[in-house]
Amino acid sequence: MAESVKLDVGKEKSTFERAIIESFKQNKVSDVCEKLNIAYDELPNYIEELKKENQEEKKHNFILNPNIIDKINRIIEKNFININILISKIFNIFLEEENIPILSDNPIILISLSNQIMTILEIIKSCDHYNELTKKSINYMKYLSNNSEKYLSNEQTEIINNLQSVLNEKIVSPAYINFKNNFEKDILVFCKSSTAEEKERGLENLNTYFYKLNSINEQFELLCEHGQNIIKAIISQPNPSLIDVYFKLSYFIISFLYNFTYRIKLSPNDSDSNLNINENIKKVNEQYYILDSMEENIELSENLYVTKFRGREYHNMKFLDNALYELDESKKILSKYTTIVTLCTSILDCIILFEQSFKSQFACFLMLKRLYFIFPKYRNELEDKICTTLTNLISFDDEVVKESKEPYESFLIYLLQNGGETLKEKLKEKIEKKQSTIKKDYISLSNEQKLEKINVESDTIFISDFNLHIGCPTNIEVPAGDEEEKLIEIKHQNSLLYIGFNLPYYDINLHLIKYCPNINNSLSSKEENEEKKPYEDHQYFYEIFKLEKTQGAKIILFIKSPGIYKVLFDNKYSWFKSKLLRYRCTVLRELNGLSMSPSTSNDDIKFENVNNDKINKEDDKDKEDAKVEENTEENKGVKVTVKFGNDSPKKPDIDLGDDEDENDNNDLQ
């Protein structure tokens, strides 16, 4: 063994290593997860300190040692999904490009890690971060292969190369390869044409190919790689006769520049605030709205057409009215692809010229507002376009404006209050020049009630028309006699899970199942045990609901507690026909705090929004601080408070067995 590894074993353990060892010693799933969360939180600090020590003291310390890799391996073998998801996140940090060279110089450790990676990837293959970890794993395998003389035997090198090939096949779908092979002849050729019909055909082909891709990550990668070529082909020279084509291109890009924050409304009309939600639901075809607090004694009816279950009616969803929600994983995905800023700028340079077209100016507004809040560091570059677009929009007559003016008017007033000093001066100058065509005194309005960032940034979305346009839907084929799954991690209390799907032909069964590793331990009677058997061959999962033989649905599930779920598209009943479907599964986390006041009856559970006056206190800073605040990537003023009137009883946890290792410094065999 290398000398550096011996030194690592002998010296005082880091907080990260102690947390890994402690997680292995725990007998309960929840305790293992708690310790692994500590390890995950401490890992970045541990790596930074290690790098600093190596640099300052000219040492060769490494992240991993035999003890750590052994404990991780034995934790993985426990085979609990929630535990292994946490391990996958730790691996995600291990395999950062700059961390790979300092993982270890011990070939046994490096080979063992590669085996663990393959095991974890198989477990999380339907998770959102699967693609990211797979790509990093490929880079790790390349590193081992390129340094094979240092670390590997000939036989090991061959194994690593084979693993690398397997991962390459998994990360790239056939639809992705098909797009790259046919991009020129099926898309670009038509986009370069001089006629609107041909250009529109190119965009239709683009949509068709994107709808066949397997993930939002694939969509973003291809968009960033080929988007600029598409835009240049369609907008070779701004042409008024092609404005409808530009409009379609704009909204294709906007679907990937999706908003993060949403304010939930129960009805489009304020006068309907007392409307029984049952009546509203009956008007909406093929949409199912399910409210479940995830209490252990609650089960949904399998027949989703029933309007109440266990005495709870849908009008109890009124507590969601005016609640603020934010996309969870989808936010992280978009933030990584800054190339979209360049794509939007290229389109804006063209469509902003059509000042008499409300549709074009409104498309500019959507892009600019989202760029402003999502990518703060580009705000200075966008100032002139923001000023031009907003002053154009407020100059349109009421007859021209078919939609509400509130979104762009509130954004304008917010910028007059909180924008950088240069932006505020430019806006005032533009408004004064167009004063004759503007009916409102926006400068005076900006001196009145102060607008909060969260209210300006968020989009309003109605429960009766709950559509989240986040890129293109994911496309999958479910083989005959089989099922496909999507693994979903709910990290926050009071989250919303959105599931939308449709099939162009045939039908399919949908199941939502919840991971509960203590399911058998928490049952107190034989009858309950029979009622709550784990769902088929999905160990520790039980069914929340199912929807049989449907061609599509939209489902919104309110989830009180964090947990792990699977969405199953079940085609087991079909022996001969595979099924093609498109779907979106999105998690939204609650922002402004919901309080729950349980009554003595389960039939009458009341929810109410916590007073939101304290949200975004940072927006009340003096004007000289506004520029600094607006250039901060995070809205540090948001305070999240979640209050419950009464917590559900603590559930017994599953015993992992008495498998404690007294010798924490065990070496690998």
Secondary structure, 3 states (H helix, E strand, C coil): CCHHHHHHHHCCCCHHHHHHHHHHHCCEHHHHHHHHHHHHHHHHHHHHHHHHHHHHHCCCCCCCCHHHHHHHHHHHCCCCHHHHHHHHHHHHHHCCCCCHHHCCCCHHHHHHHHHHHHHHHHHCCCCCCHHHHHHHHHHHHHHHHHCHHHHCCHHHHHHHHHHHHHHHHHHCCHHHHHHHHHHHHHHHHHHCCCCHHHHHHHHHHHHHHHHCCCCHHHHHHHHHHHHHHHHHHHCCCCCHHHHHHHHHHHHHHHCCCCCCEEEEECCCCHHHCCCCHHHHHHCCCCEEEEECCCCCCCCCCCCCCCCEECCEEHHHHHHHCCCEEEECHHHHHHHHCCHHHHHHHHHHHHHCCCCCCHHHHHHHHHHHHHHHHHCHHHHHHHHHHHHHHHHHHCCCCCCCCCCCCHHHHHHHHHHHHHCCHHHHHHHHHHHHHCHHHCCCCHHHHCCCCCCCHHHHHCEEEEHHHCCCCCCCCEEEEECCCCEEEEEEEECCCCEEEEEEEECCCCCEEEEEEEECCCCCCCCCCHHHHHHCCCCCCCCCEEEEEEEEEECEEEEEEEECCCEEEEEEEECCCCCCCCEEEEEEEEEEEECCCEEEECCCCCCCCEEEECCCCCCCHHHHCCHHHHHHHHCCCCCCCCCCCCEECCCCCCCCCCECCCCCCCCCCCCCC
